[in-house]
Amino acid sequence: GQDAYEFFEDIGHSDDAREELKKHLVGTLKLDEEEIARRKKAAEEAAKSSGGGMGGVVVIAGVILAMAFYFKMKNEESS
């Protein structure tokens, strides 16, 4: 298993999910300050390197608009 505390809290689970968690909780992971700092640094580095992903959406939208413009122009030439 792994420490899933942050993942569980980030999602914002319902009260029902928290009750279900109580049934399946195996234990609480105890971390020293050094490990907490290491994990925080790793999470910050991962967040920086992810980039957000909006660039791909913009490229796809641009391609769709270019295709729509192309087909509109071709359709007007045929008319």
Secondary structure, DSSP 8 states (H G I E B T S, - for coil): ----HHHHHHHT--HHHHHHHHHH--------HHHHHHHHHHHHHHHHHH--SHHHHHHHHHHHHHHHHHHHHHHHHH-
